[in-house]
Amino acid sequence: MTAAGQVDVWVVHLRAAPVRPPARRGFLRCVLGLHLDEDPAALRFAAGRNGKPHLVGRALEFSASSSGDLALCAVSREAVGVDVEQVRRDGWQAVARCYLSAGEREAIGRHGPEAFYRAWTRREALVKARGGTLAHALRERRTPHDGLTLHVLDIADGYAASLAVRHGRPSVRVREWSPRPVQAVPAGVAAEASCASAPRAILPELVRGSPSTGRSTLGTL
């Protein structure tokens, strides 16, 4: 079980793993089953008041996102939100004009698409941690932190990713989910074995976090 103040961010490379839709939901079940030490197939989900899914009868929070060839799943005992976006060179300017505030657009300035996608993933991560969905992210001109801590996740070249969690000093671990045959199954890891997958080395150096200041941090992009 994930300890209080700890956040595990699982990364799966979709090109190398058989987790294309709708099997991505199976990846999510595998990760949650591993953390709960339960059969992934037995887990039940429901939608919250604002549409974000949650586990029924389990004190475990999660958030998932996918883009391009990457999928992420963040798991924590506290409210959590994660977002990943593949950086694309075209089309982002129109989204920025329609959905970002004047202050956000000014902060992004001429830094290009990388800065935009970092700003956007921060917005979506904050909204998800507060129980919202993409529709909420599109409606909000300004996204308050509301006591959440933001982290920039350096996952892979060509991608932007952000994490938001309701904890002042969370311990964040980035872990890679690598499907592979399981030769020997120790007691207590049935959930991992049933998904024919195993976590690879923890990569804490990929995460750099900063406590929420209650105001926009786009100027630090």
C-alpha positions as CSV (number, residue, x, y, z in Angstrom):
1,M,0.0,0.0,0.0
2,T,1.3,3.4,-0.9
3,A,2.4,5.4,2.2
4,A,1.0,8.7,3.2
5,G,2.8,11.5,1.3
6,Q,4.1,9.1,-1.4
7,V,3.2,9.4,-5.0
8,D,4.1,6.7,-7.6
9,V,4.0,7.7,-11.2
10,W,4.0,4.7,-13.5
11,V,5.1,5.2,-17.1
12,V,4.3,2.7,-19.9
13,H,5.7,3.0,-23.4
14,L,2.7,2.1,-25.6
15,R,4.8,1.3,-28.7
16,A,6.6,-1.4,-26.8
17,A,3.7,-2.7,-24.8
18,P,0.4,-4.3,-25.8
19,V,-1.8,-1.7,-24.1
20,R,-3.5,0.1,-27.0
21,P,-7.1,1.1,-26.3
22,P,-9.2,-0.4,-24.8
23,A,-6.4,-2.4,-23.1
24,R,-5.0,0.8,-21.5
25,R,-7.7,0.3,-18.9
26,G,-6.2,-3.1,-18.1
27,F,-2.8,-1.3,-17.5
28,L,-4.6,1.0,-15.0
29,R,-6.2,-2.0,-13.3
30,C,-2.8,-3.8,-13.1
31,V,-1.1,-0.8,-11.4
32,L,-3.9,-0.3,-8.9
33,G,-4.1,-4.0,-8.2
34,L,-0.4,-4.1,-7.5
35,H,-0.6,-1.2,-5.0
36,L,-3.6,-2.8,-3.3
37,D,-2.3,-6.4,-3.5
38,E,-5.7,-7.4,-5.0
39,D,-7.0,-9.0,-8.1
40,P,-7.2,-6.2,-10.7
41,A,-10.3,-7.7,-12.2
42,A,-12.2,-7.3,-8.9
43,L,-11.7,-3.6,-8.7
44,R,-14.7,-1.4,-9.1
45,F,-14.8,2.2,-10.4
46,A,-17.3,5.1,-10.2
47,A,-17.4,8.7,-11.3
48,G,-17.2,11.5,-8.8
49,R,-19.4,14.6,-8.7
50,N,-17.3,16.3,-11.4
51,G,-16.7,13.3,-13.5
52,K,-13.3,12.0,-12.4
53,P,-13.3,8.2,-11.9
54,H,-12.3,6.8,-8.5
55,L,-12.0,3.4,-6.8
56,V,-15.1,2.2,-4.9
57,G,-14.4,1.3,-1.3
58,R,-10.7,1.8,-1.5
59,A,-8.6,4.6,0.2
60,L,-6.4,5.0,-2.9
61,E,-6.4,8.0,-5.3
62,F,-5.2,7.8,-8.9
63,S,-5.0,9.8,-12.1
64,A,-4.2,8.6,-15.6
65,S,-3.2,10.2,-18.9
66,S,-1.9,9.2,-22.3
67,S,-0.6,10.9,-25.4
68,G,1.4,9.7,-28.3
69,D,3.3,6.6,-27.3
70,L,3.2,7.2,-23.5
71,A,0.7,6.5,-20.8
72,L,1.0,7.6,-17.1
73,C,-0.8,6.5,-14.0
74,A,-0.2,8.4,-10.7
75,V,-1.2,6.6,-7.4
76,S,-1.4,8.3,-4.0
77,R,-3.3,8.3,-0.8
78,E,-3.9,12.0,-1.3
79,A,-5.8,13.8,-4.1
80,V,-3.7,13.6,-7.3
81,G,-3.7,14.6,-10.9
82,V,-1.3,13.8,-13.7
83,D,-1.2,14.9,-17.4
84,V,1.2,14.1,-20.3
85,E,1.1,15.7,-23.7
86,Q,3.2,15.0,-26.8
87,V,4.7,18.2,-28.0
88,R,3.4,19.1,-31.4
89,R,4.7,22.0,-33.4
90,D,1.4,23.0,-35.0
91,G,-2.0,23.9,-33.6
92,W,-1.1,24.9,-30.1
93,Q,-1.3,28.7,-30.8
94,A,-5.1,28.5,-31.4
95,V,-5.6,26.5,-28.2
96,A,-3.6,29.1,-26.3
97,R,-5.6,32.0,-27.7
98,C,-8.9,30.3,-26.9
99,Y,-8.3,28.8,-23.5
100,L,-5.3,30.4,-21.7
101,S,-5.5,33.7,-19.8
102,A,-3.6,36.8,-21.0
103,G,-1.1,36.3,-18.2
104,E,-0.4,32.7,-19.2
105,R,0.0,33.7,-22.8
106,E,2.4,36.5,-21.9
107,A,4.4,34.2,-19.7
108,I,4.8,31.6,-22.5
109,G,5.8,34.5,-24.8
110,R,8.0,33.3,-27.6
111,H,9.3,30.1,-25.9
112,G,7.3,28.0,-28.3
113,P,5.3,24.8,-28.1
114,E,7.4,23.3,-25.2
115,A,6.4,26.2,-22.9
116,F,2.7,25.9,-24.0
117,Y,2.5,22.2,-23.3
118,R,4.2,22.5,-19.9
119,A,1.6,25.2,-19.0
120,W,-1.2,23.0,-20.3
121,T,-0.2,19.9,-18.5
122,R,0.1,21.9,-15.2
123,R,-3.5,23.1,-15.8
124,E,-4.8,19.7,-16.4
125,A,-3.0,18.1,-13.5
126,L,-4.4,20.8,-11.1
127,V,-7.9,20.3,-12.5
128,K,-7.7,16.5,-12.2
129,A,-6.4,16.7,-8.6
130,R,-9.4,18.8,-7.7
131,G,-11.7,16.2,-9.2
132,G,-12.3,17.8,-12.6
133,T,-11.9,16.6,-16.2
134,L,-10.7,18.0,-19.5
135,A,-14.0,19.9,-19.8
136,H,-13.2,21.8,-16.7
137,A,-9.7,22.6,-17.9
138,L,-11.2,24.1,-21.1
139,R,-13.7,26.2,-19.2
140,E,-11.3,27.7,-16.6
141,R,-9.4,30.8,-17.6
142,R,-7.4,30.6,-14.4
143,T,-6.6,27.4,-12.5
144,P,-6.0,28.0,-8.8
145,H,-3.6,25.7,-6.9
146,D,-6.0,25.3,-3.9
147,G,-3.2,24.0,-1.7
148,L,-1.9,21.6,-4.3
149,T,1.8,21.0,-4.9
150,L,3.0,21.0,-8.6
151,H,5.8,18.9,-10.0
152,V,7.3,19.0,-13.5
153,L,7.9,15.4,-14.7
154,D,10.8,14.9,-17.2
155,I,9.5,11.7,-18.7
156,A,10.8,11.5,-22.2
157,D,12.1,13.7,-25.0
158,G,9.3,15.4,-27.0
159,Y,6.8,15.2,-24.1
160,A,5.6,17.5,-21.3
161,A,4.1,16.1,-18.1
162,S,3.0,17.5,-14.8
163,L,1.8,16.2,-11.5
164,A,-0.4,17.8,-8.8
165,V,-0.9,16.4,-5.3
166,R,-2.6,17.6,-2.2
167,H,0.4,17.2,0.1
168,G,3.0,19.9,1.1
169,R,6.1,17.8,0.7
170,P,5.2,14.6,-1.3
171,S,7.8,11.9,-2.1
172,V,7.5,11.3,-5.8
173,R,8.8,8.2,-7.6
174,V,8.7,7.7,-11.3
175,R,8.6,4.0,-12.2
176,E,8.6,2.3,-15.6
177,W,6.0,-0.5,-16.2
178,S,7.7,-3.0,-18.5
179,P,5.5,-6.0,-19.7
180,R,7.5,-9.2,-19.7
181,P,7.1,-12.9,-18.8
182,V,7.2,-13.6,-15.1
183,Q,9.3,-16.7,-14.4
184,A,8.9,-17.0,-10.6
185,V,6.2,-15.4,-8.6
186,P,6.9,-14.7,-4.9
187,A,4.1,-14.7,-2.5
188,G,2.1,-11.5,-2.4
189,V,2.6,-10.3,-5.9
190,A,-0.2,-12.1,-7.7
191,A,-1.6,-8.8,-9.1
192,E,1.7,-8.1,-10.8
193,A,2.0,-11.6,-12.2
194,S,-1.6,-11.7,-13.5
195,C,-0.7,-8.7,-15.7
196,A,2.4,-10.4,-16.9
197,S,4.3,-7.2,-16.1
198,A,6.9,-6.0,-13.6
199,P,8.1,-2.6,-12.5
200,R,11.6,-1.6,-13.5
201,A,14.0,0.6,-11.5
202,I,12.7,3.6,-9.7
203,L,13.8,6.8,-11.4
204,P,13.6,9.6,-8.8
205,E,16.1,11.8,-10.8
206,L,13.4,12.3,-13.4
207,V,11.3,14.4,-11.0
208,R,11.9,17.9,-9.9
209,G,9.3,19.4,-7.6
210,S,8.5,22.8,-6.2
211,P,5.9,23.6,-3.5
212,S,2.8,25.5,-4.6
213,T,3.0,29.2,-4.1
214,G,-0.7,29.8,-4.7
215,R,0.0,31.8,-7.9
216,S,1.0,31.0,-11.5
217,T,4.5,29.5,-11.9
218,L,4.5,29.9,-15.7
219,G,7.2,32.5,-15.5
220,T,9.7,29.7,-14.4
221,L,9.2,27.7,-17.6
